[in-house]
Structure formats: C-alpha cells, structure tokens
Amino acid sequence: MREWFDRWILANWGTKAMAIGLSLLLWIYLYEESTDSGTFPAAFLPRLENRSELSHILFLDTNGDPLGETISVKVTGPKGDLRGLSKKGIRCEPVIDKDRFNRDMGNFTRDLRLDDLNLPETLMVDFGSLSRIRVEYVRFKVADFDLPTPSVVGTPISGFEVGDVTIRPSPVPLRFPADHRPEVIRIKPVSVENRASSFNVKAELIRDGLDPEVSLEVRPIVEVTLVPQKANFQADVPLHLSGPPSITSRLELLTTMIKVTVVGPENVIQAIRDDASNLLYAFVVVQIPEAQLEAEKQFPLTQIHCVIRESRYAGEVQIIPMSDIRNPDNREVIVKVMK
C-alpha cells in the first residue's frame, strides 16, 4: 500500500497538480462560454434630433400600451457576458430621424435593433412585443396673432390720467401645439396704481383657456402714456359768419349763440374760463353760390367751428362746438337771405 501511494500519488506530484489546474481552468472557461439567456431591464432613452420642435411624443408597444422609462428585453449569450449586464446596466437608445416627423401631427413605426442597445455583438436580443414600436407625435406651429390692447387697472397719482395705451409689435408670432391652436389671445391688464409718469412693461398672456405650451416668440411691450388730468367747462359763445363779404352781408343767422365745451389741463381750463368771452371765437363757414341768394330763402350750414384766440393755448385744449347736441351729424345752424 505504501509503495502504491508513493508511486501513484507522490511521484511526479507537480505534473499531476498542473494537470488538475488546467482541467479546472478549462472547466471554468467552458462554463463561462456556454450559452444562457435571461430577461433584463433596459433604460429606454430614445434620442430625438428635433425634440424642441415637438409638443408631444408618445412611444407605444405593439399592443398599443405606452412605454415607460424602463423596458424588458430577453438577452441570449455567454454566461459571463450575461453576468456583467446586471452590473453595468442596459440602455436602449434608438435614434429617431427628424425626417420621420413630416406632418403637424401623426404617427409612424420604428423597429428596435440590437445596435439600439449598448450590448456586444456576441449577444442576441429578443424584444418581444417591443420589436416594433409606434411613435405618436404633435409638432409645434408658429403663426402671427393680433394682440388686443390690454386694459388698465388702478389709479395714477392725483392730477394725472391715462392718455393712451399701445402694444408693440402686433401682430406677433405665437408658438402653440398643432392640435391646440388658440382661438382668442388676451393680455393681462396693466396697473397704473400711483404712477406719476408714462412707462412701459412687458406684455403677459392671460393663461386661462390656453394650452400650457403656448408661448410668445417675441415679447411685446405695452406702452402706457400718462397725461395731466383734463378738466372742462361750457360756455355760450356768439356765432359769426365766415365767407365772402358780398354773400355774408346778405345773410342773417337765425342762431346767434352756440354752446361750446372746452377740454384740457386743469390750469389751462381755469385761465380760459376766466376770460372766455374774449378768448373763444365761434363761426360758421358760408359756401352758398351768390346766384342762389333769393330773398327770404333759408340755408342749413354745418361747417361750425370754434377757435381760441390765444396761440399759447391752441395745442393744449379741445373745443367742441354745439356740444349740447350729441350727434355731430345733427349739428347745424340756419341762415336766411335778407330782403
């Protein structure tokens, strides 16, 4: 027994140990290279060349169910490669060509391939129901819209009022989803509370009823002009004839006084009111052919004016002749041809 042990076990023990080691390495290699399969999660990260042009995009499987951030794929290959997948993770990054989005809204299909995954070519992939995905999309559109003049809220400081409100530019380009074109665009009111001078602010859309993705491509400016607060007064002013003396000398005004309203800054109005009889001059223009001047015949005249004799006040006030007659079309006086 001793001889057998020495001869078969101890003799050439180094060679025997090497053979055992090589056998173990060969077994490990063959095990690692043997084929296996498994189902793995993969992060679904589609790459879009024109994402900023899309309002909405949805990826669906062959059953019509939306895809989430993670999909499952069946991978077949060497056991060693499969074991490494659990550590580094799988990413599915299909590139979606921008030329596929050739309408305002629509859908198309895209086949998933092995090269969409960050996997070596030694592996095979079965996408199952995800082998072909459907892409549904809605693009953004841009169109010009007229902007309404916003209203004002609040009250300026004492002595001032709103003279004018304008918005520039208008129309402006508006960006909106192709399936939600706005019907009406409204601008937020502008506050003039405690303002003492003209100002401008950036216009803001009223979002009620608008798709959240509607946006202005150009930000318009609202300009608010404040002016000194206007006052007014009324006065009865003598009416005169204006025309060729050869004609006016033969006419008699049946209306000799008219009521005028003067509107302007309070300090100017006060100065005019104090001397209205000297500062205000009312007249009616006569354009009657001399051949028609028959005795006792009457003519209506409509070109009635009132001016202020002081040039320093001329540009600061508005004068409305015959202001007691609301409809300007009805403002007229009658002249009669004298005997």
ZAGU-825109 format. One line per field, with one value per residue: x, y, z of N, C-alpha, C in turn; residue in three letters. Coordinates in steps of 0.001 Angstrom, whole numbers, m for minus. Layout:
n.px <- (X  ...);
n.py <- (Y  ...);
n.pz <- (Z  ...);
ca.px <- (X  ...);
ca.py <- (Y  ...);
ca.pz <- (Z  ...);
c.px <- (X  ...);
c.py <- (Y  ...);
c.pz <- (Z  ...);
aa <- (ALA  ...);
% end
This chain:
n.px <- (827  1909  3860  2305  1019  3177  4057  1913  738  2575  4712  5927  4389  4114  3570  1145  m413  m388  m1837  m4312  m4937  m5063  m7224  m9256  m9287  m10026  m12567  m13867  m13649  m15149  m17610  m18181  m18350  m20477  m23805  m26496  m29581  m31555  m33888  m33735  m33807  m33983  m32970  m35050  m34245  m34880  m33386  m33807  m33629  m34871  m36191  m36996  m38811  m41111  m44235  m45533  m44882  m45185  m44438  m45302  m46011  m46412  m48900  m50200  m49772  m48436  m44916  m42708  m40153  m38434  m37780  m38256  m36027  m35125  m32158  m29692  m26739  m23174  m22582  m20867  m20863  m23514  m23687  m22279  m23987  m25870  m24445  m23420  m25659  m28305  m28886  m31336  m31268  m32689  m32258  m34198  m35039  m35269  m36601  m38746  m40814  m42858  m45229  m47789  m48956  m49055  m48245  m45878  m43983  m41254  m38632  m37019  m33571  m30563  m28359  m29399  m29010  m26659  m24880  m22616  m21715  m21770  m23990  m27462  m30692  m34056  m36784  m39436  m42751  m41945  m40548  m41269  m42033  m44499  m44667  m46178  m46961  m47006  m46411  m44955  m46420  m46064  m47587  m48837  m50471  m52939  m52732  m54765  m55357  m54358  m56328  m56365  m55689  m56301  m55292  m53704  m51398  m52761  m54000  m53169  m53965  m54782  m53596  m53092  m52853  m50796  m49712  m46841  m44717  m47496  m49250  m47930  m45604  m46787  m46251  m47488  m49042  m49790  m52274  m53753  m54625  m54838  m57909  m58561  m56554  m55469  m54369  m52765  m54149  m52774  m51263  m51754  m51485  m50786  m48939  m46860  m45889  m45353  m44874  m43476  m44130  m43444  m45521  m47907  m49367  m52774  m53423  m55617  m57582  m55744  m53405  m50788  m48322  m48318  m46676  m45088  m43225  m41958  m41521  m43891  m44236  m45991  m47050  m47724  m49197  m49223  m51055  m51524  m54348  m57505  m59728  m62944  m65145  m68217  m69451  m71425  m71204  m70919  m72004  m70523  m70514  m68603  m67101  m67229  m67597  m69488  m71454  m71997  m72902  m75490  m76836  m78611  m78124  m80028  m79491  m77779  m76147  m74062  m73499  m70445  m67972  m65040  m62095  m59299  m56021  m56207  m55211  m54989  m57616  m58807  m57685  m58713  m61450  m61803  m61639  m63320  m65116  m63548  m61550  m62617  m63814  m66405  m67564  m69314  m68917  m69624  m70790  m72315  m73557  m73707  m75704  m77855  m78982  m81801  m84405  m85615  m85095  m83929  m80990  m79312  m76395  m73398  m70702  m69324  m67325  m65044  m62600  m59589  m58325  m55848  m52700  m50962  m52513  m53618  m52767  m53275  m55851  m59117  m61844  m65277  m67786  m71270  m71861  m73969  m75604  m75674  m75214  m72945  m73676  m76044  m75579  m76135  m76735  m79089  m79334  m80726  m81719  m81623  m84021);
n.py <- (m1197  1150  1447  1700  4141  5909  5599  6318  8584  10405  10424  12416  14637  17389  17579  16294  18097  20339  19391  18994  21655  22826  21435  22404  25120  24882  23853  26009  27930  26761  26724  29422  30271  28928  28907  30946  32431  35302  37608  41085  44370  47427  50729  53004  55216  57131  58854  61955  64004  66409  67368  69784  70794  69475  69195  67138  63712  60224  56883  53663  50153  47074  46315  48612  49842  52375  53037  52857  54379  52321  49269  45723  43241  40215  38526  36616  34671  34184  32992  34489  37048  37708  37847  40157  42103  42733  44306  46602  47557  48102  50070  51341  53039  54183  55938  58484  59550  62886  63390  61740  63004  64419  65808  67979  66640  63176  59650  56919  53867  52156  49885  48121  47458  45427  47132  49337  49029  49110  46824  44024  42470  39759  38932  38047  39458  39487  41368  40960  41984  44475  44643  46149  49465  52053  55430  58300  61679  65279  68282  71567  74659  77821  80928  84139  86374  88803  91168  92179  95461  95874  96262  98821  98973  100331  103552  106520  108895  111826  114246  113199  111192  108327  108594  107186  103820  101452  98560  96904  94807  94258  92370  89430  86631  83500  80590  77324  74132  71933  70734  72319  75041  78392  80150  82687  85395  86926  89720  90385  92752  96055  97643  100926  102025  104563  105677  108212  109046  108402  104984  101718  98202  94661  92633  90216  87031  86100  83181  81543  79088  78610  76382  74988  75060  77098  79927  83151  84105  86468  88964  91255  94820  96812  100055  102745  105833  108598  111534  114991  115420  116033  118828  120425  122885  124609  127048  129799  131053  133764  133477  133732  134705  133311  134008  135140  138660  139794  137966  137145  139535  139658  137804  136453  135232  132786  131500  132764  132368  129783  126746  125796  123313  123138  121320  120299  120554  121177  123638  125202  125259  126686  129223  129930  129869  132051  134177  133753  135032  136720  135086  132934  132169  131726  130435  130011  128457  129824  128705  129348  129631  132773  133155  131787  133187  134076  136234  135854  133155  130150  128547  125594  125333  123580  123576  124275  125954  126513  128513  129290  132363  132888  131852  130356  128603  127008  124381  122866  122404  121022  121909  121758  122533  123429  121469  120614  119209  115922  114139  114540  114749  116068  118649  121818  125077  127692  129941  132947  134554  137999  140584);
n.pz <- (0  759  m1147  m3395  m2921  m2850  m5435  m7183  m6152  m4858  m6592  m9226  m8504  m9057  m11807  m11841  m10300  m11940  m14120  m12947  m12331  m14919  m15939  m14295  m15019  m17704  m17385  m16133  m18146  m20238  m18991  m18607  m21240  m22198  m23501  m22380  m21250  m20355  m18800  m18827  m17347  m19212  m19636  m21236  m23580  m25866  m28631  m29909  m32730  m33041  m30731  m29530  m31320  m30968  m29458  m28187  m27610  m27898  m27078  m28068  m27505  m29450  m28687  m28219  m25807  m23694  m23477  m20707  m18637  m18417  m20070  m20753  m21880  m23560  m23359  m24948  m24689  m23977  m20642  m19027  m20169  m19790  m17024  m16524  m17417  m15465  m13758  m15138  m16425  m18885  m21734  m23858  m26727  m29134  m32179  m33463  m36517  m37664  m40023  m40066  m38837  m40468  m40671  m39232  m37123  m36224  m36781  m36717  m37330  m35745  m35915  m33339  m32775  m32374  m32341  m31135  m28516  m25800  m26129  m26563  m29711  m29455  m28203  m28370  m28888  m27876  m28403  m27965  m27568  m28104  m30408  m32559  m32382  m31940  m32809  m31725  m32352  m31874  m33383  m32811  m33887  m35530  m35734  m36794  m34598  m33881  m31299  m28616  m27241  m23940  m20946  m18357  m14865  m11602  m10210  m11260  m9665  m8042  m10290  m12682  m15577  m17645  m20867  m23246  m24450  m25825  m27696  m28729  m30710  m32949  m35270  m33475  m33553  m32500  m30634  m30619  m29749  m32472  m32352  m30684  m31388  m30438  m29881  m28995  m28015  m25105  m23155  m20063  m17735  m17181  m14472  m13254  m10845  m8578  m10301  m11805  m14178  m17709  m18858  m19653  m19973  m20063  m22014  m20873  m21280  m20731  m19174  m18823  m20262  m22251  m23834  m21861  m23164  m24975  m26240  m26520  m29284  m29674  m27310  m26646  m25991  m23700  m23855  m21833  m21660  m19627  m18867  m17925  m15863  m17319  m17444  m17867  m19278  m19998  m22272  m23459  m26630  m28917  m32335  m35533  m39022  m41659  m44645  m48099  m48092  m49818  m49860  m47181  m46134  m46908  m45514  m42697  m39487  m37910  m35629  m33062  m30893  m29621  m27777  m26405  m25549  m23694  m23357  m21449  m19805  m16294  m15245  m17537  m18439  m16391  m16777  m19289  m18791  m17173  m18926  m21078  m22889  m24395  m25387  m26863  m30076  m32239  m35361  m38487  m41595  m44738  m47751  m50144  m53353  m55026  m56816  m55845  m53841  m52888  m51811  m48509  m48534  m46938  m45592  m44511  m42529  m41893  m41304  m38657  m36355  m33608  m32240  m30377  m29372  m28270  m29041  m27459  m26036  m27901  m28743  m26543  m25769  m26407  m28378  m28539  m30613  m30328  m28403  m26922  m28532  m29110  m31280  m33822  m36501  m36516  m35963  m36853  m38238  m39158  m41815  m43150  m46112  m46391  m47026);
ca.px <- (0  2823  4512  1289  795  4347  4202  823  328  3686  5603  5560  3215  3999  2884  m260  m1079  m574  m2929  m5574  m5212  m5502  m8589  m10188  m9400  m10802  m13977  m14384  m13785  m16297  m18844  m18441  m18668  m21709  m24903  m27614  m30441  m32251  m34628  m33064  m34380  m33170  m33446  m35499  m33784  m34843  m32631  m34558  m32835  m35650  m37109  m37530  m39875  m42248  m45026  m45956  m44436  m45553  m43932  m46227  m45601  m47282  m50250  m50761  m49545  m47317  m43669  m42227  m38734  m37683  m38405  m37635  m35556  m34545  m30817  m29087  m25326  m22302  m22970  m20023  m21342  m24810  m23491  m21807  m25073  m26541  m23616  m23294  m26975  m28550  m29574  m31920  m31210  m32972  m32200  m35393  m34689  m36200  m37380  m39971  m41846  m43062  m46545  m48042  m49194  m49193  m47581  m45119  m43411  m39785  m38171  m35869  m32500  m29506  m27471  m30027  m28618  m25217  m24505  m21654  m22311  m21827  m25283  m28675  m31758  m35443  m37540  m40811  m43777  m41316  m39719  m41675  m42747  m45203  m44368  m47220  m46348  m47643  m45377  m45300  m46612  m45893  m48437  m48999  m51746  m53146  m52861  m55656  m54799  m54789  m56987  m55551  m56342  m55690  m55439  m52434  m51429  m53698  m53615  m52815  m54868  m54244  m53860  m53072  m52252  m50489  m48911  m45974  m45388  m48721  m49297  m46684  m45611  m47170  m45902  m48540  m49156  m50598  m53639  m54388  m54477  m55672  m58976  m58506  m55378  m55747  m53197  m53066  m54278  m51580  m51587  m51231  m51661  m49802  m47962  m46831  m45325  m45546  m43991  m43773  m43908  m43550  m46875  m48041  m50594  m53718  m53273  m56884  m58083  m54644  m52538  m49607  m47138  m48424  m45694  m44803  m41896  m41428  m42201  m44311  m44164  m47168  m46659  m48805  m48912  m49994  m51143  m52208  m55794  m58227  m60957  m63721  m66222  m69077  m69706  m72231  m70319  m71573  m71667  m70283  m70469  m67290  m67238  m67087  m68493  m70592  m72515  m72360  m73621  m76897  m77395  m78920  m78081  m81163  m78892  m76711  m75278  m73974  m72829  m69214  m67293  m63581  m61476  m57846  m55443  m56999  m54718  m55305  m59068  m59138  m57300  m59640  m62780  m61842  m61691  m63894  m65772  m62539  m60643  m63299  m64436  m67147  m68002  m69820  m68415  m70695  m70411  m73555  m73376  m74433  m76882  m78960  m79432  m83129  m84959  m86358  m84718  m83108  m79991  m78634  m74920  m72894  m69268  m69321  m66031  m64747  m61154  m59143  m57549  m54503  m51977  m50276  m53440  m54250  m52445  m53487  m57266  m60040  m63071  m66383  m68911  m72633  m71679  m75234  m76226  m74758  m74855  m72320  m74368  m77223  m75150  m76254  m77424  m79855  m79200  m81812  m81343  m82396  m84708);
ca.py <- (0  2281  1576  2220  5561  6664  5535  6976  9890  11306  10519  13439  15364  18688  17402  15989  19325  21191  18818  19293  23088  23078  20888  23329  26319  24517  23720  27357  28593  26188  27124  30834  30446  28213  29831  31048  33574  35883  38848  42176  45709  48347  52120  53401  56602  57449  60052  62719  65083  67655  67338  71117  71107  68602  69490  65898  62482  59044  55629  52585  48829  46524  46179  49950  50321  53315  52568  53632  54727  51063  48167  44427  42555  38882  38505  35283  34738  33558  33288  35536  38349  37993  38231  41537  43046  43151  45299  47861  48019  48137  51256  51257  54418  54251  57263  58754  60520  64020  63368  60955  63916  65245  66451  68699  65592  61890  58526  56013  52753  52059  48588  48137  46578  45184  48286  50363  48708  49156  45424  43482  41709  38329  38671  38140  40114  39299  42482  40545  42894  45768  44556  47292  50446  53104  56769  59290  62981  66553  69306  72963  75537  79255  81758  85517  86693  90189  91289  93274  96422  95485  97261  99304  98915  101224  104998  107272  109895  112911  115205  112507  110166  107562  109226  106222  102503  100763  97336  96757  94829  93484  91025  88788  85182  82720  79164  76541  72766  71900  70276  73254  76420  79284  80889  84090  85779  88060  90236  90766  94200  96748  98505  102303  102474  105510  106097  109661  109340  107338  103842  100537  96908  93516  92061  88837  86379  85510  81756  80820  78578  78366  75235  75449  75188  78285  80930  84243  84048  87817  89530  92629  95825  97661  101431  103493  107267  109365  112956  115753  115175  117075  119409  121006  123808  125002  128495  130264  131900  134341  132816  134665  134156  133382  133809  136393  139715  140042  136986  137174  140776  139478  136703  136673  133995  132578  131061  133741  131884  128327  126260  125053  122679  123223  120254  120422  120527  121976  125015  125915  125449  127771  130503  130232  130127  133406  135202  133008  135904  137316  134081  131982  132769  130698  130893  129011  128739  130003  128315  129403  130404  134041  133066  131152  134051  134654  136832  135014  131741  129709  127522  124989  125330  122556  123726  125137  125842  127452  128562  130116  133449  132865  130735  129546  127589  126317  122962  122196  122194  120574  122708  121066  123469  122879  120220  120184  118275  114792  113574  115582  114880  116934  119993  122752  126347  128158  131354  133407  135665  139200  141288);
ca.pz <- (0  845  m2448  m4351  m2630  m3285  m6892  m7926  m5594  m4602  m7737  m10224  m7974  m9719  m13097  m11547  m9842  m13115  m14904  m12248  m12509  m16291  m16075  m13624  m15856  m18894  m16986  m15894  m19449  m20959  m18292  m18882  m22647  m22546  m23794  m21443  m21568  m19218  m19055  m18137  m17547  m20009  m19623  m22575  m23740  m27305  m28993  m30908  m33318  m33091  m29585  m29243  m32274  m30675  m28274  m27530  m28273  m27123  m27635  m27747  m27967  m30492  m28131  m28042  m24441  m23630  m22889  m19581  m18668  m18441  m20799  m20502  m23088  m23338  m23919  m25033  m24987  m22978  m19266  m18479  m20635  m19168  m15639  m16491  m17724  m14232  m13089  m15878  m16873  m20326  m22218  m25201  m27208  m30574  m32784  m34267  m37561  m37688  m41259  m39867  m38325  m41671  m40637  m37974  m36131  m36896  m36131  m37575  m36580  m35747  m35434  m32437  m33249  m31405  m32230  m30285  m27144  m25514  m25909  m27532  m30813  m29106  m27585  m29179  m28122  m28289  m27838  m27718  m28094  m28381  m31609  m33384  m31561  m32673  m32304  m31980  m32066  m32240  m33528  m32556  m35030  m35250  m36589  m36309  m33956  m33457  m29849  m28195  m26284  m22590  m20107  m17239  m13557  m10634  m10387  m11124  m8599  m8296  m11322  m13914  m16081  m18769  m22153  m24347  m24196  m27083  m27562  m29898  m32023  m33155  m34675  m33047  m33758  m31322  m30752  m29970  m30269  m33693  m32065  m29749  m31853  m29614  m30563  m28558  m27231  m24222  m22446  m18676  m17504  m16692  m13324  m13239  m9467  m8033  m11314  m11998  m15496  m18697  m18615  m20457  m19315  m20960  m22052  m20394  m21732  m19780  m19443  m18704  m21532  m23184  m23585  m21112  m24000  m25832  m25827  m27447  m29875  m29447  m26137  m26949  m24933  m23503  m23543  m21194  m21615  m18641  m19192  m16868  m15849  m18040  m16909  m18952  m18916  m21113  m22373  m24591  m27423  m30110  m33587  m36625  m40373  m42296  m46074  m48872  m47595  m50757  m49564  m45750  m45833  m47293  m44734  m41278  m38697  m37017  m34359  m32823  m29819  m29528  m26565  m26700  m24414  m23793  m22563  m21411  m18459  m15357  m15114  m18776  m18455  m15461  m17384  m20390  m18226  m16608  m19983  m22203  m23859  m25269  m25951  m27734  m31263  m32978  m36678  m39412  m42939  m45725  m49117  m50930  m54599  m54982  m57689  m55129  m52745  m53114  m50595  m47577  m48644  m45808  m45896  m43345  m42590  m40954  m41001  m37473  m35688  m32518  m32035  m29262  m29948  m27701  m29663  m26451  m25551  m29029  m28813  m25257  m25460  m27453  m28314  m29212  m30827  m30229  m27673  m26325  m29477  m29005  m32580  m34650  m37794  m36347  m35592  m37965  m37967  m40297  m42222  m44039  m47022  m46021  m48148);
c.px <- (867  3478  3536  1091  1965  4438  3164  444  1512  4605  5053  4350  3046  3255  1404  m1030  m1347  m1739  m4278  m5942  m5708  m6916  m9616  m10392  m10236  m12282  m14615  m14627  m15014  m17614  m19208  m18871  m19922  m22857  m25987  m28464  m31111  m32957  m34042  m33836  m33420  m33782  m33800  m35246  m33708  m34137  m33325  m33706  m33552  m36626  m37747  m38673  m41159  m42928  m45304  m45424  m44704  m45051  m44821  m45657  m46609  m48712  m50928  m50588  m48342  m46089  m43276  m40761  m37850  m38469  m37657  m37255  m34972  m33223  m30263  m27625  m24505  m22672  m22146  m20483  m22665  m24645  m23031  m22911  m25746  m25760  m23613  m24628  m27071  m29296  m30078  m32069  m31460  m32926  m33412  m35067  m35727  m37055  m38661  m41135  m42195  m44445  m46708  m48310  m49388  m48533  m46839  m44544  m41893  m39413  m36976  m34861  m31448  m28620  m28116  m29624  m27105  m24713  m23473  m22365  m22409  m23175  m26402  m29800  m33107  m36257  m38991  m41802  m43217  m40466  m40049  m42482  m43432  m44942  m45511  m46694  m47271  m46532  m45879  m45511  m46381  m46749  m48558  m50397  m51776  m53352  m53804  m54934  m55275  m55499  m56024  m56374  m55599  m55859  m54074  m52523  m52335  m53142  m53234  m53891  m54226  m54626  m53949  m52414  m52031  m49655  m48142  m45016  m46688  m49053  m47918  m46770  m45865  m46862  m46928  m48539  m50119  m52033  m54362  m54141  m55382  m56734  m58884  m57235  m55735  m54477  m53616  m53190  m52990  m51996  m50946  m51313  m50477  m48703  m48042  m46267  m45562  m44520  m44326  m43413  m43997  m44951  m46852  m49385  m51465  m53805  m54572  m57363  m57010  m53915  m51279  m48379  m47222  m47453  m45518  m43381  m41182  m42207  m42598  m44247  m45465  m46680  m47867  m48391  m49828  m49930  m51775  m53718  m56537  m59463  m61736  m64703  m67005  m69314  m70600  m71422  m71089  m71075  m71566  m70290  m69064  m67446  m67038  m68066  m69679  m71754  m72945  m73135  m75103  m77575  m77617  m78896  m79313  m80708  m77695  m75736  m75234  m73233  m71588  m68674  m65796  m62985  m59961  m57324  m56134  m56526  m55035  m56799  m59455  m58825  m58262  m61017  m62893  m61980  m62301  m64480  m64774  m61692  m61316  m64011  m65077  m67613  m68510  m69392  m69587  m70153  m71681  m73278  m74245  m75709  m78084  m79529  m80730  m83694  m85810  m85976  m83770  m82164  m79453  m77119  m74383  m71419  m69082  m68015  m65963  m63249  m60855  m58157  m56109  m53761  m51312  m51176  m53922  m53990  m52769  m54948  m58004  m61343  m64137  m67533  m70251  m72603  m72958  m76020  m75277  m74299  m74249  m73019  m75562  m76856  m75176  m76947  m78088  m79552  m80324  m81312  m82238  m82996  m83800);
c.py <- (1254  2510  2168  3712  6396  6706  6355  8376  10837  11463  11521  14292  16741  18600  17143  17234  20260  20689  19108  20764  23409  22569  21830  24591  26046  24404  25101  28076  28085  26578  28571  31060  29691  29204  29755  32233  34065  37168  39952  43475  46575  49739  52539  54889  56949  58776  60730  63864  66421  67748  68697  71497  70347  69037  68223  64721  61314  57814  54497  51252  48306  46318  47533  50502  51262  52685  53471  53973  53488  50016  46879  43783  41211  38808  37089  35433  34052  33990  34416  36922  38721  38454  39689  42553  43575  44259  46633  48401  48083  49432  50991  52691  54477  55692  57426  59875  61626  64045  62551  61834  64910  65878  67200  67739  64276  60783  57703  54913  52757  50701  48781  47091  46416  46406  49471  50183  48802  47750  44986  42628  40222  37945  38791  38671  39777  40402  42106  41492  44271  45741  45677  48231  51463  54443  57700  60661  64125  67591  70661  73679  76969  80029  83140  85728  88181  90214  92432  94211  96058  96621  97711  99219  99855  102684  105663  108251  111044  113882  114557  111488  109466  108256  108223  104938  101842  99523  97141  95590  94043  93531  90504  87291  84451  81261  78344  75118  72737  71476  71184  74691  77334  79990  82379  84295  87010  88428  90681  92282  94778  97692  99883  102885  103323  105893  107608  110047  108161  106230  102740  99280  95814  92916  90609  88287  86003  84029  80969  80391  78304  77086  75730  75694  76349  79347  81976  84103  85393  88413  90971  93533  96615  99044  102189  104957  107927  110845  113684  115571  116350  117536  119968  122032  124145  126514  128768  131310  132463  133647  133857  133931  134335  133060  135119  137444  139969  139086  137106  138436  140642  138377  137101  135313  133903  132051  131965  133315  130346  127970  125469  124467  122713  122195  120430  120328  121535  123425  125847  126222  126614  129128  130895  130585  131568  134485  134601  133941  136529  136263  133169  132713  131647  131262  129703  129430  128774  129655  128212  130200  131655  133976  132471  132036  134748  135140  135829  133520  131380  128570  126929  125003  124394  122734  124750  124902  126825  127381  129435  131145  133466  131644  129826  128440  126652  124815  122186  121891  121647  121341  122014  122058  122732  121524  119741  119266  117085  114261  114664  115786  115830  118376  120899  124017  126790  129639  131681  134580  136864  139821  142358);
c.pz <- (0  m508  m3474  m4167  m3132  m4806  m7624  m7387  m5481  m5786  m8749  m9782  m8633  m11035  m12884  m11110  m11009  m13960  m14275  m12434  m13899  m16519  m15460  m14462  m17103  m18562  m16785  m17225  m20202  m20311  m18641  m20322  m23069  m22662  m22735  m21869  m20302  m19622  m18185  m18349  m18355  m19924  m21047  m22750  m25225  m27549  m30163  m31411  m33243  m31923  m29320  m30178  m31966  m29388  m27476  m28324  m27337  m27848  m27141  m28218  m28993  m30009  m27921  m26648  m24418  m22977  m21734  m19735  m18731  m19217  m20455  m21824  m22679  m24080  m23848  m25418  m23928  m21562  m18668  m18895  m19974  m17727  m15539  m16759  m16466  m13527  m13829  m16381  m18393  m20647  m23632  m25712  m28713  m31065  m33703  m35240  m37620  m38953  m41123  m39394  m39434  m41750  m39325  m36826  m36873  m36112  m37173  m36689  m36726  m35159  m34510  m32894  m32154  m31234  m31521  m28830  m26999  m25169  m26941  m28583  m30515  m28514  m28609  m28303  m28729  m27600  m27528  m28359  m28425  m29647  m32595  m32504  m32465  m31992  m32709  m31546  m32471  m32275  m33021  m33891  m34572  m36243  m35959  m35754  m33633  m31949  m29500  m27234  m24887  m21870  m19007  m15969  m12615  m11017  m10268  m9970  m9021  m9335  m12635  m14281  m17263  m20070  m23279  m23872  m25544  m26778  m28856  m29670  m31979  m34640  m34286  m33337  m32439  m31598  m29971  m30525  m31454  m33431  m31067  m30194  m31023  m30460  m30240  m27743  m26404  m23453  m21044  m18547  m16910  m15561  m13476  m11830  m9003  m9030  m11510  m13360  m16422  m18460  m19612  m19684  m20374  m20857  m21571  m20855  m20544  m20114  m19374  m20084  m22561  m22821  m22865  m21977  m24992  m25322  m26923  m27967  m29718  m28285  m26436  m25713  m24894  m23071  m23017  m21077  m20595  m18996  m18015  m16987  m16474  m17274  m18088  m18399  m20184  m21075  m23574  m25346  m28619  m31379  m34697  m37951  m40942  m43777  m46812  m48362  m48518  m50506  m48111  m45387  m46143  m46479  m43291  m40568  m37814  m35660  m34098  m31719  m29872  m28249  m26992  m25406  m24680  m22829  m22612  m19993  m17552  m15262  m16359  m18833  m17549  m16076  m18500  m19840  m17730  m17677  m21261  m23268  m24833  m26004  m26974  m28871  m32073  m34312  m37492  m40818  m43920  m47105  m49975  m52197  m54578  m55812  m56965  m54019  m53111  m51791  m49829  m47649  m47497  m46232  m44588  m43570  m41511  m40587  m39882  m36707  m34525  m32259  m30832  m29785  m29434  m28239  m28628  m25892  m26664  m29031  m27558  m24972  m26675  m27276  m29153  m29390  m30813  m29509  m27000  m27264  m29632  m30351  m33460  m35993  m37717  m35990  m36828  m37491  m39283  m40549  m43192  m44871  m46661  m47276  m48719);
aa <- (MET  ARG  GLU  TRP  PHE  ASP  ARG  TRP  ILE  LEU  ALA  ASN  TRP  GLY  THR  LYS  ALA  MET  ALA  ILE  GLY  LEU  SER  LEU  LEU  LEU  TRP  ILE  TYR  LEU  TYR  GLU  GLU  SER  THR  ASP  SER  GLY  THR  PHE  PRO  ALA  ALA  PHE  LEU  PRO  ARG  LEU  GLU  ASN  ARG  SER  GLU  LEU  SER  HIS  ILE  LEU  PHE  LEU  ASP  THR  ASN  GLY  ASP  PRO  LEU  GLY  GLU  THR  ILE  SER  VAL  LYS  VAL  THR  GLY  PRO  LYS  GLY  ASP  LEU  ARG  GLY  LEU  SER  LYS  LYS  GLY  ILE  ARG  CYS  GLU  PRO  VAL  ILE  ASP  LYS  ASP  ARG  PHE  ASN  ARG  ASP  MET  GLY  ASN  PHE  THR  ARG  ASP  LEU  ARG  LEU  ASP  ASP  LEU  ASN  LEU  PRO  GLU  THR  LEU  MET  VAL  ASP  PHE  GLY  SER  LEU  SER  ARG  ILE  ARG  VAL  GLU  TYR  VAL  ARG  PHE  LYS  VAL  ALA  ASP  PHE  ASP  LEU  PRO  THR  PRO  SER  VAL  VAL  GLY  THR  PRO  ILE  SER  GLY  PHE  GLU  VAL  GLY  ASP  VAL  THR  ILE  ARG  PRO  SER  PRO  VAL  PRO  LEU  ARG  PHE  PRO  ALA  ASP  HIS  ARG  PRO  GLU  VAL  ILE  ARG  ILE  LYS  PRO  VAL  SER  VAL  GLU  ASN  ARG  ALA  SER  SER  PHE  ASN  VAL  LYS  ALA  GLU  LEU  ILE  ARG  ASP  GLY  LEU  ASP  PRO  GLU  VAL  SER  LEU  GLU  VAL  ARG  PRO  ILE  VAL  GLU  VAL  THR  LEU  VAL  PRO  GLN  LYS  ALA  ASN  PHE  GLN  ALA  ASP  VAL  PRO  LEU  HIS  LEU  SER  GLY  PRO  PRO  SER  ILE  THR  SER  ARG  LEU  GLU  LEU  LEU  THR  THR  MET  ILE  LYS  VAL  THR  VAL  VAL  GLY  PRO  GLU  ASN  VAL  ILE  GLN  ALA  ILE  ARG  ASP  ASP  ALA  SER  ASN  LEU  LEU  TYR  ALA  PHE  VAL  VAL  VAL  GLN  ILE  PRO  GLU  ALA  GLN  LEU  GLU  ALA  GLU  LYS  GLN  PHE  PRO  LEU  THR  GLN  ILE  HIS  CYS  VAL  ILE  ARG  GLU  SER  ARG  TYR  ALA  GLY  GLU  VAL  GLN  ILE  ILE  PRO  MET  SER  ASP  ILE  ARG  ASN  PRO  ASP  ASN  ARG  GLU  VAL  ILE  VAL  LYS  VAL  MET  LYS);
% end
